Amino acid sequence: MKINGIQRVDQSYKTTEAIKPQKASKPSLQDSVEISREGLQLNQTTAGISSERLAKVEELKQKINAGKYQIDPEKIAAKIASYYQK
């Protein structure tokens, strides 16, 4: 038995070449962060923050930068436990 038309099928596969992916531009090697307008506004507004809180935050920043900030794991565990016991 002779099968005719195989060449036509074979030719249809040859005419449709695989689409090669285009080279993308080189990815940036640097990380970047974009802050929304709302985020910038939150960062710039300190009217709602008390002076006591600002003083405490500044004290914590200084301790962290000096390497003297100590974390009390028992206090953290107690706070976590009290949160989930509600």
Secondary structure by P-SEA (a helix, b strand, c coil): ccccaaaaaaaaaaaccccccccccccccbbbbbbcaaaaaaaaccccccaaaaaaaaaaaaaaaaccccccaaaaaaaaaaaaac
